[in-house]
Amino acid sequence: MNSTLPLCRCHSHKPYQDCCQPIHLDPRQALVPEQLMRARYCAHELKLVDFVIQTYHPSCHASEDADAIAESVSGDWSKLEVVNSESGSNDNEGFVTFNAYFSEDKRQYSFTEKSRFVREDGQWFYIDGEMYDYPLAVKKTSVGRNDPCACGSGKKSKKCCGA
């Protein structure tokens, strides 16, 4: 892996050109639901509204909700954590559970979703999902004065960055 290449916004720790970019150029490049889910999240960070609409299952009629989808995509997305990927009831169904983080009004929020994907004619599509805990404010971790400093110096917080 060439460390000079920009990392993918899906937080896979892979270069964008080797991760979501090929899927953004051709959604059929997603071989498993997790790849499409990561590319859809990445599209939110990169503001690729058309890609998000294009990768909804046709039965969702996403183009009819283009304004609402564009509003969601225009949010301040910051992080993705994939929790689980699992097969569905057949080879053309799969599920991905993830946590997504975004900021709004100077506060950070997160939600967890279990998304369902279906494959038709060799292409995966997002069809629906179950959302949990939406939205939850992300709690800041507080560091006590006598706790080790978060910077890793080994000093107590009060004698280092917490001073």
N, C-alpha and C positions, 0 to 999 in steps of 0.2 A: 504494500500500500504506500503510495506517495503522499507524504504528510503535507506537501505544499498544495494539494488539491483541496478545495473547500469541502467541508464535511456536510453530509446530508442533513437537512432540517428535520428529518424524522427521528433524529437522535439514535441512529443505528451505529454511529461511529465509523461509517463507511463514507468514502467520497461520494458526493452527489451524483457524479457522472457514472458511478458504478452501482448506484442504489435506485433512487427514485426518478432520476432524469430519463432513463430509457422507458419507464412506465408512463411518465408524463408525455413523452413523444408518441407512445403507442400502448394504450392500456392492456392490450393482449400480452404484453411482456410480463405482466403479473402472473406468476405461475401458481401462487397460493394466496388465500385471502389476506394473510398478514402483509404481504407485499403491497396489495392494493390499498389496504387500510393505511399503511405507512405513507404511501404516495398521496392518498387523500389528505392526510394530516399535513404532509409537507406542502401540498397545494394550498392549504389554508395559510401557512406561513409565507408562502411565495405569492399569495393573492391570485391563484390560478382558478378563477371562478368557473370558467368553461370546463376545465378538467373535472372539477367536483360534480358539476351538472351531468357531464357525459358519463360518469361512472356510477350514477344512480341506476338501478334497474329500470328499464322502460316503463314498467307498471307503476312506478312512483310518479311519473309525469313531472319530473324535476324542473323542466323548462317553464312550467306554469308557476313555479315558486322561485324563479330566478332572482327576484329582488330580495327575498328573505335569505336565500342561499348566499347571495353576494354580501349581504349585511353580516352574516355569520363569518364568511371568509375574511371580511375586512377587520375582524376583531384582532386584538393584540395577543396572538397565540405565542406561547413560550416554551412548552415542553410536552413531550409524549413519553409515556411509559407503557410498554406492552406487558400486560399481566399474564395473558394466556391465549394460546391459539389451539383450537380443537376442531375436529372433523364434525360434520353434521350427520344427518340420517342417511346420506348417500354421498357419492364422490363429487357431486355438484353443489354441495352445501358446506359451509364452514363458518366458524364463529371466532371472533377476536375480541377479547376483553382488554380494555386499555384505560389509562388515566390520562386526561388531557388538561393542560394548565393554560390559563389566559389571565390577562389583567384587564380590569375595568375600573375606572374612577380611582386610579392609583392603589387598588387592592388586587391581590392575586387570588384567583379562584381555581377550583379543579372540579372535574366530574369524572365519573366512571361509567363506561358504557360497554355492554356486550353487544357487538354488532354482528348481524347475520349477512352473509354473502352467498350469492348463488352464481353458478357458472352456466352460461348459455352460449352455444356456438363457440366454445373455446375461450370465452372472456368472462372474468369475474366481475360482478356488480354488487354494490352495496344495496341491500333491499330494506332493511329495518334494523332497529336496535332497541335494547332495553337500557334506559338510563337510570343510574343510581345516584343518589346524593347530589342533585344538581341544584344550584351551584353551591359548593362549600367554600367558604373563605379558607385560604391556606393559613394555618397558624404559624406565626414566626416562632422559631425556637429561641427561647430566652437563655442567655448564658449568665449564670450567677457570678458574682465578683470573685469567688474562690474556685470557680471551675477553670480547667485548662483553657487557654485562649484558643479560639477557633482558627487562628492563623497557623497553628502548628508549632509555635515557638517553644512550647514546653513551659512557658511562664503562666502564672495565674492571669486570668482575664483583667483583673483590676490593675495589674502591673504592666500590662501590655496594651493591646488595642482597646480594651474597655476603660482605660484611664481617662 
